[in-house]
Amino acid sequence: MDIYDFMDSKTVGGYCREIGHRFTAVQEAYLINKSFRHTLNEKRQAFRYIIEHMPDEETNSYVFSMDKGEAGRVGIHWLLSRYMEIQDKYLEEFFRNGEHPVYEYRIYHTGEEYREDGYFHKIDDVFSAIDSADFFHEDEAQIRVYKYRTDGSGKSIAVFFNRKKEVMDIDMEGAWEMSEEEQDIVYGINGVCFVCPVPFKKGDIVYAPFQGGEPFVLEHVWYEGLEEDYVAKYSASRHCCSADMVAYGHFQPLDGGIYYECMHDYLGLEYYTGPLEGKKRILKAVSNYLKGEINLTLALNAYYLIMGEEEVRMHRKRMNITDEGMRLAGLLEE
């Protein structure tokens, strides 16, 4: 099994492969489970490899045992075995033709943007509608189909498919009739927070393709600047979660301003190599300032000038004046 191939970021995966970085069984299980590029069948084959070929390892997760009536830590082998059993259970429920099931599908273009088209009572009707959809192009990343319980509870099971209608993943967090033990198992696989080396440096312009894809200027990732003992202690605690594996940086809203924030998947980052046009040119100024290539004065002046240029461009477009009219009005040089 090639664990580096399961990493969402080809850059991070390639870097870890290059330096020979190894992951524990718990860490590999997390990377496999969250992969956007692999089918559910491929993930489950990798889970079985961990169970059969890697040493068992205690997880950070506490699972409530229905038999014992108490919660305790469990090993990764047991957790993965039960996790696959629960997947089987709710996949069967998802495809089962019950009494008046209600399905809804969404085709995601990015991590957040999607299109949907009504409700259906049969999964075959959902697939037929997807096949005939005129907005399903090559750049769509994922099809999500939701099966709702018709009791007004809002409970649902979501199954993610690729273009070939292969199951990529199943989201059971909103499913009905889940026991406390099942909920702990489903949540448990994400109860990790670990150090993974990345090649990115302060000032790099990066983005997360599977998390919306907007570029930002990196400041640092979660473990940088922290004491090693603290990182090790926190990573071994029951309170850690994959959502803690953040990357901090400088983000840009539509108005062009800059704000400091974090995103919750530093392992999914890639270098941004796309165009920086319009107000996004400000990101280049922020990047070079953080790298020490320009001073603060130049960075601030660049921000002021770019914002001004874009404001003028917007007004010119709104006024719908020809270039000849602009020249006659003194707005363009001869």
C-alpha positions in Angstrom: 0.0 0.0 0.0 1.3 3.5 -0.9 0.1 5.8 1.9 1.6 8.8 0.1 -0.8 8.3 -2.8 -3.7 8.6 -0.4 -2.7 12.1 0.8 -5.0 14.8 -0.7 -2.0 17.1 -1.4 0.3 15.7 -4.1 2.9 18.3 -2.9 2.8 17.2 0.7 2.6 13.5 -0.2 5.5 13.8 -2.6 7.6 15.7 0.0 6.9 13.1 2.7 7.9 10.3 0.2 11.1 12.2 -0.7 12.3 12.6 2.9 11.1 9.1 3.9 8.6 10.3 6.5 6.7 7.4 8.1 3.2 7.5 9.6 1.7 5.4 12.4 -1.2 3.1 11.9 -3.6 5.6 13.4 -2.3 8.4 11.2 -2.5 6.2 8.1 -6.1 5.3 8.9 -6.9 9.0 9.1 -5.2 9.9 5.8 -6.9 7.0 4.0 -10.3 7.8 5.3 -10.2 11.5 4.3 -8.9 11.0 0.8 -10.9 12.8 -1.8 -9.4 10.9 -4.7 -9.9 7.3 -3.7 -13.1 5.2 -3.9 -14.6 3.7 -0.8 -13.6 0.3 -2.0 -9.9 1.4 -2.3 -10.0 2.9 1.2 -11.4 -0.3 2.7 -8.7 -2.3 1.0 -6.2 0.0 2.7 -7.9 -0.4 6.0 -7.6 -4.1 5.8 -3.9 -3.8 5.0 -3.5 -1.8 8.2 -5.3 -4.5 10.2 -3.4 -7.4 8.6 0.1 -5.9 8.3 0.6 -3.1 10.8 1.0 -3.3 14.6 -2.1 -2.5 16.5 -2.1 0.9 18.2 -4.2 2.5 20.8 -6.2 5.5 19.5 -7.1 8.7 21.2 -10.7 8.0 20.8 -13.0 6.9 23.6 -15.8 4.6 22.5 -18.8 3.8 24.6 -19.2 0.0 24.8 -22.8 -1.2 24.7 -21.7 -4.4 26.5 -19.7 -2.8 29.2 -21.8 0.3 29.7 -18.7 2.5 29.8 -16.3 4.4 27.5 -12.7 3.4 27.0 -9.9 3.7 24.5 -9.7 1.2 21.7 -7.1 -0.1 19.3 -7.0 0.9 15.6 -7.6 -2.6 14.4 -10.9 -2.9 16.3 -11.9 0.6 15.4 -11.4 0.1 11.6 -13.2 -3.3 11.7 -16.2 -1.8 13.4 -16.1 1.3 11.2 -16.4 -0.8 8.1 -19.3 -2.8 9.6 -21.1 0.5 10.3 -20.5 1.6 6.7 -22.0 -1.6 5.4 -25.0 -1.1 7.6 -25.8 2.4 6.5 -24.9 1.8 2.8 -27.5 -1.0 2.8 -30.0 1.4 4.3 -29.1 4.1 1.8 -29.8 1.9 -1.2 -32.8 0.1 0.3 -36.2 0.9 -1.2 -38.1 1.7 1.9 -41.5 3.4 2.2 -41.4 6.7 0.3 -37.7 7.5 0.6 -36.6 11.0 -0.3 -33.4 11.5 -2.1 -31.7 14.8 -3.1 -28.5 15.2 -5.0 -25.9 18.0 -5.2 -23.1 18.3 -7.7 -20.2 20.2 -6.2 -17.9 22.3 -8.3 -15.7 23.3 -5.3 -15.7 22.6 -1.6 -18.8 24.8 -1.1 -20.4 25.6 -4.5 -23.0 23.1 -5.7 -26.1 22.7 -7.9 -29.2 20.6 -7.1 -32.4 19.7 -8.9 -35.4 18.6 -6.8 -36.3 15.5 -4.9 -36.7 11.9 -5.9 -38.1 8.6 -4.4 -35.7 6.2 -6.1 -31.9 6.2 -6.3 -32.1 5.2 -10.0 -34.1 8.3 -10.7 -31.4 10.4 -9.1 -28.7 8.8 -11.4 -30.9 9.4 -14.4 -31.3 13.1 -13.5 -27.5 13.4 -13.0 -26.8 11.8 -16.4 -29.1 14.3 -18.1 -27.9 17.4 -16.2 -26.5 20.0 -18.6 -24.3 21.5 -15.9 -22.2 18.5 -15.2 -18.8 19.3 -16.6 -15.3 17.9 -16.3 -14.4 20.2 -13.4 -17.1 19.0 -11.0 -15.4 17.3 -8.1 -18.1 15.3 -6.4 -21.7 14.1 -6.5 -23.4 14.0 -3.1 -26.7 12.2 -2.7 -28.7 12.6 0.5 -31.4 10.1 1.7 -33.7 11.8 4.2 -35.9 10.2 6.8 -39.5 11.3 6.2 -40.4 12.0 9.8 -39.5 15.6 10.0 -36.3 15.0 12.0 -34.0 16.2 9.2 -31.8 13.1 9.7 -30.0 11.9 6.5 -27.4 9.6 5.1 -25.1 11.2 2.5 -23.2 9.1 0.0 -20.6 10.7 -2.3 -20.0 9.4 -5.8 -17.6 10.2 -8.6 -18.5 10.6 -12.3 -18.5 6.8 -12.8 -21.1 6.5 -9.9 -18.6 4.7 -7.8 -19.0 5.3 -4.1 -16.3 7.6 -2.8 -17.4 8.0 0.8 -20.4 7.9 3.2 -21.3 10.5 5.8 -23.2 8.8 8.6 -23.0 11.6 11.1 -26.6 12.6 10.4 -28.0 9.1 10.1 -31.0 7.9 12.1 -31.0 5.3 14.9 -27.2 5.4 15.5 -26.2 4.1 18.9 -23.8 6.0 21.1 -21.1 3.3 20.3 -21.6 3.8 16.6 -21.3 7.6 16.9 -18.1 7.3 18.9 -16.6 4.9 16.3 -17.6 7.2 13.4 -16.2 10.3 15.1 -13.2 8.4 16.5 -11.3 8.0 13.3 -10.9 11.8 13.2 -9.7 12.0 16.8 -6.1 12.8 15.7 -3.8 15.7 15.5 -0.3 15.0 14.4 2.9 16.6 13.0 3.5 16.0 9.3 6.4 17.8 7.6 5.4 20.1 4.8 7.6 22.0 2.3 5.7 25.3 2.7 7.4 28.4 4.2 6.2 31.6 5.6 5.0 33.9 2.7 4.2 31.1 0.3 0.9 31.6 -1.6 -1.0 28.3 -1.1 -4.5 27.0 -1.5 -6.5 23.9 -0.6 -8.1 22.4 -3.8 -10.7 20.4 -1.9 -11.6 23.1 0.6 -12.8 25.9 -1.7 -9.6 26.5 -3.6 -9.1 30.2 -2.7 -5.4 31.3 -2.4 -4.0 32.8 0.7 -0.5 33.8 2.1 0.8 31.2 4.6 2.0 32.4 8.0 2.7 29.0 9.7 1.1 25.6 10.3 -0.3 24.5 13.7 2.8 23.0 15.3 5.4 25.6 14.3 6.5 27.7 17.2 5.2 25.4 19.8 7.3 23.4 22.3 8.0 19.8 21.2 6.8 18.5 24.6 3.5 20.4 24.3 2.9 19.1 20.8 3.6 15.5 21.8 1.4 15.8 24.9 -1.5 17.4 23.0 -1.3 14.9 20.2 -1.6 12.0 22.7 -4.6 13.6 24.5 -8.2 12.6 24.1 -9.1 16.2 23.4 -7.2 16.5 20.1 -9.1 16.4 16.8 -8.2 16.6 13.1 -9.8 20.1 13.0 -6.9 21.3 15.1 -4.4 20.7 12.2 -4.7 24.2 10.9 -2.7 26.5 8.7 -2.6 30.2 9.6 -2.3 32.9 7.1 -3.6 36.0 5.4 -6.9 35.6 3.5 -8.7 37.9 1.1 -12.5 38.5 0.9 -14.2 39.8 -2.3 -13.7 43.4 -1.3 -9.9 43.0 -1.6 -9.1 43.5 2.1 -6.7 41.3 4.0 -7.6 39.4 7.3 -5.7 36.9 9.4 -7.4 33.6 9.9 -6.8 29.8 9.7 -8.0 26.9 7.6 -8.5 23.4 9.1 -6.6 21.1 6.8 -2.9 22.0 6.4 -2.3 18.5 4.9 -4.4 19.4 1.9 -2.4 22.5 0.8 -0.8 23.0 -2.6 1.3 25.8 -4.0 -0.9 28.3 -5.8 0.3 28.7 -9.4 -2.7 30.3 -10.9 -3.0 33.9 -12.0 -3.1 36.8 -9.4 -5.2 39.3 -11.2 -7.2 42.4 -10.0 -7.3 42.8 -6.3 -5.6 39.4 -5.8 -2.3 41.1 -6.8 -2.3 42.3 -3.2 -1.5 38.7 -2.1 1.8 39.0 -4.0 2.7 42.1 -2.0 1.8 40.4 1.3 3.8 37.3 0.2 7.0 39.3 -0.6 6.7 41.4 2.5 6.5 38.2 4.7 9.5 36.8 2.8 11.5 40.0 3.4 11.7 40.9 -0.2 10.0 44.2 0.2 9.6 46.5 3.2 6.3 47.5 5.0 6.1 50.9 3.3 6.2 49.4 -0.2 3.7 46.7 0.8 1.2 49.2 2.1 1.6 51.5 -0.9 1.1 48.5 -3.2 -2.2 47.8 -1.3 -3.3 51.4 -1.7 -2.4 51.6 -5.4 -3.9 48.3 -6.3 -7.2 49.0 -4.5 -7.3 52.4 -6.2 -6.6 51.0 -9.7 -9.3 48.4 -9.3 -11.8 51.0 -8.0 -11.1 53.1 -11.1 -11.4 50.0 -13.4 -14.7 49.1 -11.9 -16.1 52.6 -12.4 -14.9 52.8 -16.0 -16.6 49.5 -16.7 -19.8 50.7 -15.0 -19.9 53.9 -17.0 -19.5 52.0 -20.3 -17.3 54.6 -22.0 -15.3 53.7 -25.1 -11.5 54.2 -25.2 -12.1 57.2 -27.6 -14.5 58.7 -25.1 -11.9 58.1 -22.3 -9.2 59.9 -24.3 -11.5 62.9 -25.1 -12.4 63.1 -21.4 -8.7 63.1 -20.4 -9.1 59.7 -18.7 -6.6 58.0 -21.0 -3.3 59.4 -22.2 -2.9 60.2 -25.9 
